[in-house]
Amino acid sequence: MSKYVCVECGYITQKWVGKCFGCQSWNSLKDEAEITRNKITTRRPRSVEQIELEECERIKTQIDEIDRVFGGGLVKGSLSLLGGEPGVGKSTFMGELIKSLPKRSILYVSGEESEQQVASRMKRINAQSEKLGIICENKWEMIQAILKDEKPEIFILDSIQTIYSEEIQSAPGSPSQVREVTFQIMNEVKAKNITCIVIGQITKDGGIAGPKMLEHMVDTVVYIEGDKDSQIRMFRTTKNRFGMTNEIGMFRMEKSGLMPISEYNSEPDEEIGVHGGATLTSVIEGSRVLLVELQALVSKYDSGVVKRNCEGFDGSRLNMIIAVMEKYLKIKLSSKEIFVNVTGGMKIRNGESDLSVMVAILSSFMGFKFDKRTIILGEIGLSGEIRDIPNLNERLCTYSRLGVKKAIVPYKNTMKMKEKYPLEIIGFKRVEEVFNYFKETCV
């Protein structure tokens, strides 16, 4: 007997309805066949002292950025999930992984592409190996038999939404199929100590298609982020049972494949600060500090609705910064169109770059020009105060190494920091002080 399950909250109903009664989500109920399992015998629990701890055995690749993403290398017997938008480079990343493990036996199962298509991509990025086996198959029972015969060290499945099991009477990609096949894969790779990486398709909301339980079942979840118009790709770890979460690896998409990037924006752009409207700021991604260029454009308002456009920055924070500037700096911006852009396809998610956005707007509006090697950091409060930001010591240490000469930061603890770093550190308490400083020192 069929039933309908909400992929958002797990609410179950016997009939399909447009709106879930559990979480009020629209069109979230999916058909799911009922699954029955045999009862199993229970085991006695053991104390911590009785359990022998084993250190995770990792497979090191020849690419440091890949090892960084997975917390130091692929863990033997682990199940990882890789997600990303169509065309962002998921299959290309698998090719780079294969190329970095020439001595490992690898089975690549594709449910979307033919064997010729996969082989063509592998040749293009020079990911050829005598121990690589490629097969096109959608039925899980057949894949399970192939795993038993081939006994690979690494198993790659592209993608989980195209695989189905004959035991489930529903279409491939349905919540019941995705959950059951993932459960079977998990049991198979754990029992045979196979390292498995599964590719997952992305919905229009940015999450991996299928039930949310899919991400809970796997050991590691990695998302590929990046604008299709930009060459930069970021691999972000959102879950890792064997290492640090929110770690990132950075790559550049080229014709020959994904090239790892050890330092992003290591040299400030020559044009920053020259023509006005651009500042240098930074974001912390995982354990690394990244320099990014932030641009602002203030233009005259003609007619219609005033535009406030942001790329890589939160629009609501921009409106808050504009309101603070109008109240405390006495600058009329309500009749101006303002555009903010973070270059390179990067995204600023926190308030650490509020002050940099404010200075970029002032630079475009009033024509401020300043040294290109000046970095500006600080969170702006609603009362005009400049609030402290996390990990300032780590940031300043990185700036010194990357050629930054001056840092505009919150006033807190700046007196102690001036003695530790070779760059000039200037601290401010309020936005008015920053405004007056740039009026007096900039052209």
Secondary structure as GFF3:
##gff-version 3
##sequence-region A 1 443
A	DSSP	beta_strand	2	6	.	.	.	ID=ss1
A	DSSP	beta_strand	12	13	.	.	.	ID=ss2
A	DSSP	beta_strand	29	33	.	.	.	ID=ss3
A	DSSP	beta_strand	58	59	.	.	.	ID=ss4
A	DSSP	alpha_helix	64	69	.	.	.	ID=ss5
A	DSSP	beta_strand	74	75	.	.	.	ID=ss6
A	DSSP	beta_strand	79	83	.	.	.	ID=ss7
A	DSSP	alpha_helix	90	99	.	.	.	ID=ss8
A	DSSP	beta_strand	106	110	.	.	.	ID=ss9
A	DSSP	alpha_helix	115	124	.	.	.	ID=ss10
A	DSSP	beta_strand	132	136	.	.	.	ID=ss11
A	DSSP	alpha_helix	140	150	.	.	.	ID=ss12
A	DSSP	beta_strand	154	158	.	.	.	ID=ss13
A	DSSP	three_ten_helix	160	162	.	.	.	ID=ss14
A	DSSP	alpha_helix	175	192	.	.	.	ID=ss15
A	DSSP	beta_strand	195	200	.	.	.	ID=ss16
A	DSSP	alpha_helix	213	217	.	.	.	ID=ss17
A	DSSP	beta_strand	220	225	.	.	.	ID=ss18
A	DSSP	beta_strand	232	240	.	.	.	ID=ss19
A	DSSP	beta_strand	248	254	.	.	.	ID=ss20
A	DSSP	beta_strand	257	260	.	.	.	ID=ss21
A	DSSP	beta_strand	278	285	.	.	.	ID=ss22
A	DSSP	beta_strand	288	300	.	.	.	ID=ss23
A	DSSP	beta_strand	308	311	.	.	.	ID=ss24
A	DSSP	alpha_helix	315	328	.	.	.	ID=ss25
A	DSSP	beta_strand	336	342	.	.	.	ID=ss26
A	DSSP	three_ten_helix	343	345	.	.	.	ID=ss27
A	DSSP	three_ten_helix	351	353	.	.	.	ID=ss28
A	DSSP	alpha_helix	354	366	.	.	.	ID=ss29
A	DSSP	beta_strand	374	376	.	.	.	ID=ss30
A	DSSP	beta_strand	379	380	.	.	.	ID=ss31
A	DSSP	beta_strand	386	387	.	.	.	ID=ss32
A	DSSP	alpha_helix	392	401	.	.	.	ID=ss33
A	DSSP	beta_strand	406	410	.	.	.	ID=ss34
A	DSSP	alpha_helix	414	417	.	.	.	ID=ss35
A	DSSP	beta_strand	424	428	.	.	.	ID=ss36
A	DSSP	alpha_helix	431	441	.	.	.	ID=ss37
###
